[in-house]
Amino acid sequence: MTDTTRRTMMLGAGGAGLAAFLTACASYGTPTTDASAAPEDEPADEASSAAPKKKSAKKALADASDIEVGGGKVFEAQKIVVTQPVEGDFKAFSAVCTHAGCTVATVQNKTINCPCHGSKFSIEDGSVTDGPAPEPLKEKKITVDGGKIRLA
């Protein structure tokens, strides 16, 4: 009878350990930040959810004069790169390289440059001009009003 009790205890402890392990692994591989989760977690009060959107819409990324013609600027905190291929024509792209997920670092010689593996992207349309990046940078919508550049 002692063997049966010992065996039962071992199986019970092993089962509990397996359950804990599987529970811990259940969230493995999910993003730690999910922009789509934020609105669901906030209260349904429309006034409180509308206020932050208005504040973010008012804050400008930069003055249009800060972006040189034929160049651009990386906004690391927002993961956005803004370019001005020709005078008065502003473009915005994701600053996350499509090769390994590094943040692009510079805009020089009419290309957006990733420091990790040397990928280069066009300031005109975000297309790959030099690999190993497999895809172009995703275009982002911006507005230019009153000399201020804002995310749309």
Secondary structure as a PSIPRED ss2 file (coil, helix, strand):
# PSIPRED VFORMAT (PSIPRED V4.0)

   1 M C   1.000  0.000  0.000
   2 T H   0.000  1.000  0.000
   3 D H   0.000  1.000  0.000
   4 T H   0.000  1.000  0.000
   5 T H   0.000  1.000  0.000
   6 R H   0.000  1.000  0.000
   7 R H   0.000  1.000  0.000
   8 T H   0.000  1.000  0.000
   9 M H   0.000  1.000  0.000
  10 M H   0.000  1.000  0.000
  11 L H   0.000  1.000  0.000
  12 G H   0.000  1.000  0.000
  13 A H   0.000  1.000  0.000
  14 G H   0.000  1.000  0.000
  15 G H   0.000  1.000  0.000
  16 A H   0.000  1.000  0.000
  17 G H   0.000  1.000  0.000
  18 L H   0.000  1.000  0.000
  19 A H   0.000  1.000  0.000
  20 A H   0.000  1.000  0.000
  21 F H   0.000  1.000  0.000
  22 L H   0.000  1.000  0.000
  23 T H   0.000  1.000  0.000
  24 A H   0.000  1.000  0.000
  25 C H   0.000  1.000  0.000
  26 A C   1.000  0.000  0.000
  27 S C   1.000  0.000  0.000
  28 Y C   1.000  0.000  0.000
  29 G C   1.000  0.000  0.000
  30 T C   1.000  0.000  0.000
  31 P C   1.000  0.000  0.000
  32 T C   1.000  0.000  0.000
  33 T C   1.000  0.000  0.000
  34 D C   1.000  0.000  0.000
  35 A C   1.000  0.000  0.000
  36 S C   1.000  0.000  0.000
  37 A H   0.000  1.000  0.000
  38 A H   0.000  1.000  0.000
  39 P H   0.000  1.000  0.000
  40 E H   0.000  1.000  0.000
  41 D H   0.000  1.000  0.000
  42 E C   1.000  0.000  0.000
  43 P C   1.000  0.000  0.000
  44 A C   1.000  0.000  0.000
  45 D C   1.000  0.000  0.000
  46 E H   0.000  1.000  0.000
  47 A H   0.000  1.000  0.000
  48 S H   0.000  1.000  0.000
  49 S H   0.000  1.000  0.000
  50 A H   0.000  1.000  0.000
  51 A H   0.000  1.000  0.000
  52 P H   0.000  1.000  0.000
  53 K H   0.000  1.000  0.000
  54 K H   0.000  1.000  0.000
  55 K H   0.000  1.000  0.000
  56 S H   0.000  1.000  0.000
  57 A H   0.000  1.000  0.000
  58 K H   0.000  1.000  0.000
  59 K C   1.000  0.000  0.000
  60 A C   1.000  0.000  0.000
  61 L C   1.000  0.000  0.000
  62 A E   0.000  0.000  1.000
  63 D E   0.000  0.000  1.000
  64 A H   0.000  1.000  0.000
  65 S H   0.000  1.000  0.000
  66 D H   0.000  1.000  0.000
  67 I C   1.000  0.000  0.000
  68 E C   1.000  0.000  0.000
  69 V C   1.000  0.000  0.000
  70 G C   1.000  0.000  0.000
  71 G E   0.000  0.000  1.000
  72 G E   0.000  0.000  1.000
  73 K E   0.000  0.000  1.000
  74 V E   0.000  0.000  1.000
  75 F E   0.000  0.000  1.000
  76 E C   1.000  0.000  0.000
  77 A C   1.000  0.000  0.000
  78 Q C   1.000  0.000  0.000
  79 K C   1.000  0.000  0.000
  80 I E   0.000  0.000  1.000
  81 V E   0.000  0.000  1.000
  82 V E   0.000  0.000  1.000
  83 T E   0.000  0.000  1.000
  84 Q E   0.000  0.000  1.000
  85 P E   0.000  0.000  1.000
  86 V E   0.000  0.000  1.000
  87 E C   1.000  0.000  0.000
  88 G C   1.000  0.000  0.000
  89 D E   0.000  0.000  1.000
  90 F E   0.000  0.000  1.000
  91 K E   0.000  0.000  1.000
  92 A E   0.000  0.000  1.000
  93 F E   0.000  0.000  1.000
  94 S E   0.000  0.000  1.000
  95 A C   1.000  0.000  0.000
  96 V E   0.000  0.000  1.000
  97 C C   1.000  0.000  0.000
  98 T C   1.000  0.000  0.000
  99 H C   1.000  0.000  0.000
 100 A C   1.000  0.000  0.000
 101 G C   1.000  0.000  0.000
 102 C C   1.000  0.000  0.000
 103 T E   0.000  0.000  1.000
 104 V C   1.000  0.000  0.000
 105 A C   1.000  0.000  0.000
 106 T E   0.000  0.000  1.000
 107 V E   0.000  0.000  1.000
 108 Q E   0.000  0.000  1.000
 109 N C   1.000  0.000  0.000
 110 K C   1.000  0.000  0.000
 111 T E   0.000  0.000  1.000
 112 I E   0.000  0.000  1.000
 113 N E   0.000  0.000  1.000
 114 C C   1.000  0.000  0.000
 115 P C   1.000  0.000  0.000
 116 C C   1.000  0.000  0.000
 117 H C   1.000  0.000  0.000
 118 G C   1.000  0.000  0.000
 119 S C   1.000  0.000  0.000
 120 K E   0.000  0.000  1.000
 121 F E   0.000  0.000  1.000
 122 S E   0.000  0.000  1.000
 123 I C   1.000  0.000  0.000
 124 E C   1.000  0.000  0.000
 125 D C   1.000  0.000  0.000
 126 G C   1.000  0.000  0.000
 127 S C   1.000  0.000  0.000
 128 V E   0.000  0.000  1.000
 129 T E   0.000  0.000  1.000
 130 D E   0.000  0.000  1.000
 131 G C   1.000  0.000  0.000
 132 P C   1.000  0.000  0.000
 133 A C   1.000  0.000  0.000
 134 P C   1.000  0.000  0.000
 135 E C   1.000  0.000  0.000
 136 P C   1.000  0.000  0.000
 137 L C   1.000  0.000  0.000
 138 K C   1.000  0.000  0.000
 139 E E   0.000  0.000  1.000
 140 K E   0.000  0.000  1.000
 141 K C   1.000  0.000  0.000
 142 I E   0.000  0.000  1.000
 143 T E   0.000  0.000  1.000
 144 V E   0.000  0.000  1.000
 145 D E   0.000  0.000  1.000
 146 G C   1.000  0.000  0.000
 147 G C   1.000  0.000  0.000
 148 K E   0.000  0.000  1.000
 149 I E   0.000  0.000  1.000
 150 R E   0.000  0.000  1.000
 151 L E   0.000  0.000  1.000
 152 A C   1.000  0.000  0.000
